[in-house]
């Protein structure tokens, strides 16, 4: 450092010292400006501009061509942290390489998503890793370590975990509140975030749009109470896009934006992602909040300090010392090979009656709507190259021959004015390569007005009409595709054109429905909700909902017939079915059902009817209820959309080059009726996920078959201080090399509270040659493996008694069991006479929801819907000598009129107390009501509280 250089330019100083020096040199206005996503440059100090946020969920997204790895749920299906670490490293290297040529590419990456896949109808299921917190944490630690790098000072990229907290639904995602009881919070939701944060591999988190227990996640007190206690490193909290404005906007949680943003800053939000690149509204609102005293300068400075800490670690102020410049790489042979390896490891063999692997020289019919597709999702980059299942099998040297039948229905459309025709594409107008379109590629978001629209040609000859491929994606969602492969789309002028490379974009303009009409059918555009009409300028979305044209659909070719013909002439049929990640389940839209779309059901049935040697490959972002296919077909596989090498990987698995070893990262249920409601986050009460599900799943968590077999023997477990050490010998008992995913689950044999059937605590993916055996050792933290959250005393507890470790090949395929007995810590009764009773600390509940005690902190309980709700508190110590007779309850009621509460002590002769709750005029205006139990309870008893509609309960006191 020269005499003229400020201390923040000195790399020999600690990051904290450099941050302090720079912060001291910034004016209050400059510090405030840094709190927006797009922080401006400070030219007088040569501080560059900076933006938070770069999507990199399974490759660099939204910045053009990049290596596309399998979807996140596919990476979860590998159960292989080391592989995922290498993927994270490759993505980080590509971020750095792209950044070197385009400063729009950010180094603060908003990845990965660690929301647990609790509900398989979640529209963003593809973004998470698993329904289990241990597996999710392990994969997230690996991915973020790769993104971060191993340098002791500088970070390759700065990963931010999404989305804090309990975010697993898209419907009303910015206004709906999820009710999360204490045990679910501590045992299920928090561990997925805690692991990566404690590992030191993440820069921070992004709050979710939804509310938790009645309070917006961007105001979550848990950011301070938990997140920032897990690490000594400053953690950045980046808001989700537009969420700060929601606080006083759609959520109406505060009356003004100044109050809403001030509350978010006080809660711990550092970077405000709002109004795109325009920082003025956010800066003005925070500035006004400062003037009103809603926040202090220290709040602004603390947020700026955390943001600057991240920038120093990214080398933002030391461009000449970048340790990652030499390794920055893009689309290398190593990355291509890694994409293929990851896609291979993500394939899960669901069922196999001996048909797989396929023998060499076969004539294979490859059929289905996804057979010749490499589907991308909203967080994909643009493909540099892509291999579909069809191409992968055609390229494989062991395949005799390949025939293809997509299975789309081919139709013509006729109106009263004539036949619908698609003008020939103008060769002078480029429309892009549909195989290479990315999520934000202009060829995908087809707002084209320079192409000729669809028209109607008068006449009775069907040949005057154009042939269109019609795909029914289920739930009435249809796409239409012209002969040149481009999808019919609607631009801003409302005209229909064959212009889209794929369905895509934030608002999907390529989706239609056909609705019955007395004289035919109406063709309705889903995005606008309006029917299609015939206008002088061509087919257009009608200006009025009732002005649509009536269409007649003439089927030129049925997809099932095409598939049946191809299947009959083949030795084996590979049906590739699944979803388009932009339709029927995506960000902003939950899935309507677990069912495979009827058109795709019909295709595999037609293939099997013509050829019993039929394999169903499901390429999808989520599970399906395919019980009929499981009962009928000899072989089924699942893979998430596998990225650029998906087709090569699938062919190598089908032909036996690779023995499949992917495992399901979530339970596959047999029917929609087995699922809870989308907002029911109480997996303990609703008995969901593999942890609590009491039924028989279609395929269990951890399931996956192999082309070989594995034997387990000689399991043992020993306690060494606060660690459990489990061992087991695993042997490849088959004739081919393969990989086994050894899974270790913990079980409490006689718990005092409902505990999981078994909970994953360790796993390892191990490769074994035929006949090879290996002794595996697993070290597991005792408390985390065997403990639970004691709601009565607000602590993590390992109670005394018997425990088992179950070791096997899935959560329902247990091969070895070991037993141990722990002294533990007895759980005493609730000392309610001395400490009172918080209503939210219930043991069981029906018909209630947890809500915000105040706008800043705390939980209360109220009845859900219009009916009373019930809370049960077990083992309450009411004292001796007559026990407490007077009960005081802290309550609020916003609605006019009286509400009601009743307290019953079942073990004390049915003693019951009913209390009237007056209106307090505001949901946060609490008062106390008290009464005397007619029969004073004594000793330890259960308490049952019934909460009437409109009553908010904080706590109970006994005296």
Buried (B, 14 or more C-beta within 10 A) or exposed (E): EEEEEBBBBBBEBEBEEBBBBBBEBBEEEBBBBBBBBBBBEBEEBEBBEBBBBBBBBBBBBBBBBBBBBBBBBBBBBBBBBEBBBBBBBBBBBBBBBBBBEEEEBBBBBBBBBBBBBBBBBBBBBBBBBBBBBBBBBBBBBBBBBBBBBEEEEBBBBBBBBBBBBBBBBBEEBBBBBBBBBBBBBBBBBBBBBBBBBEBBBBBBBBBBBBBBBBBBBBBBBBBEEBBBEBBEBBBBBBBBBBBBBBBBBBBEBBEBBBBBBBBBBBBBBBBBBBBEEEBEBBBBBBBBBBEEEBBBEEBBBBBBBBBBBBBBBBBBBBEEEBBBEEEBBBBBEEBBEBBBBBBBBBBBBBBBEEBBBBEEEBEBBBBBBBBBBBBBBBBBBBBBBBBBBBBBBBEBEBBEEBBBBBBBBBBBBBBEEBBBBBBEBEEEEEBBBBBBBBBBBBBBBBBBEEBBBBBBBEEEEEEBBBBBBBBBBBBBBBBBBBBEBBBBBBBEBBBBBBBBBBBBBEEBBBBBBBEEBEEBBBBBBBBBEBBBBBBEEBBBBBEEEEBBBBBEBBEBEBBBBBBBBBBEEBBBBBBBBBBBBBBBBBBEBBBBBBBBBEBBBBBBBBBBBBBBBBBBBBBBBBBBBBEEBBEBBBBBBBBBBBBBBBBBBBBBBBBBBBBBBBBBBBBBBBEBEBBBEBBBBBBBBBBBBBBBBEEEBBBBBBBBBBBBBBEBEEBBBEEEEEEBEBBBBBBBBBEBBBBBBBBBBBBBEEBBBBBBBBBBBBBBBBEBEEEEEBEBEBEBEBBBBBBBBBBBBEEEBBBEBEBBBBBBBBBBEBBBBBEBEBEBEEBEBBBBBEBBBBBBBBBBBEBBBBBBBBBEBBBBBBBBEEEBBBBBBBBBBBBEEEBBBEBBBBBBBBEEEBBBBBBBBBBBEEBBBEBEBBBBEEBEEBEEBEBEBEBBBBEBBBBBBBBBBBBBBBBBBBE
